[in-house]
Amino acid sequence: MNIVNTSNIAVRLGLAAKNRILILDGAMGTQIQALGLSEDDYAGHGSGHVCRHHSDHPQKGNNDLLILTHPQAVEDIHFDFAMAGADIVETNTFSATTIAQADYGMEHAVHDLNAEGARIARRAMDRATAIDSKPRFVAGAVGPTNRTASLSPDVNDPGYRAVTFDDLRVAYGQQVRGLIAGGADLILIETIFDTLNAKAAIFACIEAFAAQGATLPIMISGTITDASGRTLSGQTPTAFWHSVSHARPFTVGLNCALGAAAMRPHIAELAGVADTLICAYPNAGLPNAFGLYEEGPQDTAVQISQFADEGLVNIVGGCCGTTPAHIAAIADAVAGKAPRQISKGTA
């Protein structure tokens, strides 16, 4: 295995973020939905990968599996976001843990999903850089899983847990090792609704880095679930920061659940306490009755531009409903604006 030149990656990212606001990509799921794929497309009938990773479960909706069954489609989505202005693209591995893949009977494919997911994203970035010479980075996306370590799924048994810290640590460790093997430049622990899950992911990263000789920068992104201004497990942005600050993340921030307007006060709170870079990637507004996101690229961009004007952010992008057009508009809107300066009074 090639050891990642971690110091070089961290230095390059740090220098880039010092000089300007960096751009993260948009929603992979939105782009995949637009392809209109069938069950046969997801399952990849006739694909060598799925012959080797056969499952009797339906696979439609298992977006991560497209890494193996439709790699070119995934690569093209990454490429489109890169050409729209993204400096950092996330691998299509949001649900690529044994815990999340158990719903599809694809636990055995997890290493390949992560390793190939990182390689596909890297190919897309190299394609884009060959065109414009702009350096780009691959963030290994680590999602929250579909279970929570802090809360019971059974209202009649509040002490019950569907998953343990060690279950999560082991699953995340396998995922992170796969992302490292595929050449991810950094790890993005995202859409955190339960900070205990995130702590397991952080611990798994530290273990994986130590075992494989590759210490990658870590980005950490929570999600505020509603107008309460708290995560699902009950933390304010300030409490969330103090719970994960020991990881010394490259960035901390928020994504998903809210549009930019609703996210703004929570990002401002986080920016006021965190002594690291701030990353914000909201949804394209809130979904309508059909689950669709109607906020256009310029509307999203104007709101995120205000984050920059207020000195709140260092990295911005989009979550649910955001397309390459949204990312291009966001990149244009924050171009030339100064990145947030870390105050000596924050911590």
N, C-alpha and C positions, 0 to 999 in steps of 0.2 A: 504493500500500500504506500502511496505517495503521501508524505507528511505535509499537511497544509502549512504554508508560510504565514502563520497567524499574525505575527508582528507586522508584516507587510500589509495584510488586509486591514488590520485595525488602524494602522497609520494612514493608509489611503482613504479609508472611510472617514477618519477623523479630520483629515485635511480638507476633504471635499465638503463635509458638513460645516466646517469652520468658515468656509468662503461663501456658501450659498445655502438656500433651502433645497434639500434633496427631495426627489419625487419617488414615491412608491407606486406600484401598479394598482390596478383596479380589480374588479370582481371576476374571478375565474368562472364561478357558477353562472353568472349572467351570460357570459360568452358561450359556455357549453350549452345552456338552455336554448340559445339562439340557433344551435346546430340542428335541433329537432331529432336527436338520435333515438333509435329504437332499442328494445331489449337485445336484439341480435347485435347491434352496434356495440353496446356496452359489454356484452358477454364475449364478443370477438370470436364467434364461431369460425373455426378453421385456423385461429391464431395459435402459434406454437406456445405462446405464453399461457393461454388459458387451457390448452391441452395439459400443460404441466401444472397449472393451478386450478384444476377443475373444481367447480362447486355446483351443487344442485339448486342453490338459492337464486331467485331472480336478482339481476344485477343493475337493472335500470335505476338511475339515480346515484349509483356508486361512482361519482365523478373521478375519484382517485384512480379507479381501475382503467380509465382511458389512457393512463400513462403506459399501460401494457398493450391495450387493444387498439388504441388510436393515437399513437405517440406523435404523429405528424400534426394532428389537429391541436394537441396540447402545445406543441412547440410553436405552431403558428400564432396561437393566442398570446403566448409569452412574447413572441417577436413583435406582434402588433402593439402591445403595451410598451415595449422598449422603444419602438419607433415613435410612439406618441409622446415620449419624454421621460419614461421611467428610468431612474438610476438603479433602482432595486426592484427585482421581480421575485415574487413568492412561488415556491414550488407548489404543484398541484397535489399536496399531501396533507391537507387539512384533517382528513379522517384516516390517515394511514398509520393507525395503531392497531394492535391486535384487539383492543377493547372495542373500538369503533367498527372495525372490519368484521367482528363477530356477527353483526347483523346480516352480513352477506355471505358468511361462511368462507371468508377469504383471509383468515388470520395468517395462513401459511405464505401469503404473497407479500407480507409487510416489508421485508427487507428489500425485495425487488422494487416495490412501489416507491420506496424512498430513494434508493440508489439511482434508479432510472429516472425518477422525477427530478432529481438534482442534475443529472446528466442532460436531460432534455432542456431544462431551463438554461443550462450553461451553453448548449448548442445555439439556442435562440439568441442569447446575449452576444455570443461570438459572431453570429450572422449580422446582428445590428451594429456591432462595433466595427465590423469590416466595412460597413457602409459609411459611417460618420466618425470613426476613431474615438468615440466617447466611451470611457470606461464604465462598465456596469457590473452589478453585484447580484448574486443569487442568494436569497434568504430561504433557508429550509423552514417551511411552514409547519408548525406544531400546534394542532388544534386542541380544544379543551376536553375532547372525548364526549360521549353522550351520557356520562355518569358524573356524579358529584360526591366528593369525599366528605364534605361538611354537612350535607343535608340528607334526610331520609326521603326516599321516594314513596314511602308508605305513611300516610297521615295517621294511621292507627298504631304505628310503631316508630316513634321519633328517634329511637336509638339505633334503628337499623341503617346499615350502609350497604349500597349495592357494589361498592368498590372500596378497596383499602389504599392507603398511601403506598404500600409496597407493590400492590397490583399496578398502580399508575407508574411508579418509578421503573418497574421492569418493562412495561409497555413503552413508555417514553424512551427508555434507554435503547431499546431495539430500534425505535424510529430514528433517534439521533445518530446512532452508529451507521445506519443506512444512508442518512443524509450526508454524513462526513465522507463515507465511502464514495458517494456520487459526486463529491466536490463542491458542496455548498460552502459559500463564503461566510455565512453567519447563520444563526438560528433565531427564528422569530416565534416566540411563544405567544399565541394570540387568542383573542376573543375569550379572555379569562372571565368566567362568571363565578368561579370558586377559587379563591387564592390558595387553598390547600392543594388543589390540582396543580396550580402553577408552581408551588413549592416542590412538588414531586418532579415536575418537568425540569426545574432548575437543578435539583439534586441529580437527576438522570444525566443532564448535560455535563455537570462536573465529573461524574463517574466516567462518562464516555470520553470526555476530553483526556482524563488521566490515563485511561486504558489505551487510547489510540494515538496519543501524542499530538493532539490537535486541539488547541484552545481557540475557539471561535468567538467573535463578538456575539452577545445575546441582546435581542430586542424583546421587550415585554410589553404586551398590550392587553389591557383589561376592557371590559364592556360594562357600561352602566345600563341597567336593564329597563329603567323607566324614569318617570319624573321624580322619583324619590332621591335620585342622585347617588344611588348605591349599587354595588354589584348584587347578583342574586344571593350571594352568601352574606350580604349585609354591610359591606365595607364602603366607606366614603373614598373618594380618590386619594385623600391624604393618608388614610389608614392603609389603603392598598399599597401606596408607595413605601410606607415604612415596613410593610410586610415583605416586600421583595427587594428592597434597596441593598440588602446584603450581597446580592448577586452582582453588584456593580455593573448594571446593564449599560450597553451602548446607548440604548434609548428606553424610555418608558412612555406609555401613551394609552390612547383609547381607540377602539374601533367598534363598528357594528352597532346594532340596536337603535341608534339615533341618527338623525340627519345632522348636518353641520350646525344649524341654528340651535338645536337642543343640546348638542355636545359642547358648545362653546364655554358655558360656565364651568363645566367639569374639567375641561382642558386647562382653563385658566387657573383653577384650584391646583391641579397637578403641576403646572408650570411654576406656581408659587412656592412649592415645597421641594421639588426634585432637583438634585444637583447633577443631573445628566441631561442629555438631549431629549426633546419632546417630539413624539410622533403622533399624528392624528390622521385617521382615515375613516371618515364617517360614511354612512349609507347615502345614496342619492335620495334624500328625504325619507319619508315613511311610506311603507307599502299601502296600496289602495285595497279595496275589498277583495280584489282578485290576487293579491300578493305581488303586484307589479309595482315597480318604482318609477315614478313619473317625473321626478325632478331632472330637468335638462342639464347638459354640461355647463352652460354659462351660469345658471342659477347656483349650482354647486360650487363652481369656481369663485364666484363673487363672495360667497360666504367664507370659503377657506382663505381667500385673499385677505379678509378681515382678520383672521387669526394671525396672519403674517404682519399686518399693519399694527396689531397690538403687541407684537413681539412675543407671541406665545409658542411658536413652533420652529422645529428644525427639519422635520421630515413630514411631508403630507402626501396623501393619496386617497384612494377610494375603497369602500367596502361594497356591500350588497347594492346591486343596480348600477354600478359605475362601469362604464365602457371605455375603450381607448379614446373616444371623443371627450369623455369627462376628464381623463388624465391629461390629454393635450390641453384642454381649457384650463385646468388647474396649473399645469406647468407654465402656461403663458401668463396666468394671473399672478403668480408669485415670482416670476422671473425678475431679477434685479432687486428684490426685497431682501432686507437683512435678516439673517437667521437669528433666532432667540439667543440672547447672551445669558449664560449661566451666572446667576447672582451668587456672591459669596455668602449671602445670608440664607440661601436655601440649603436644605438637608433633611 
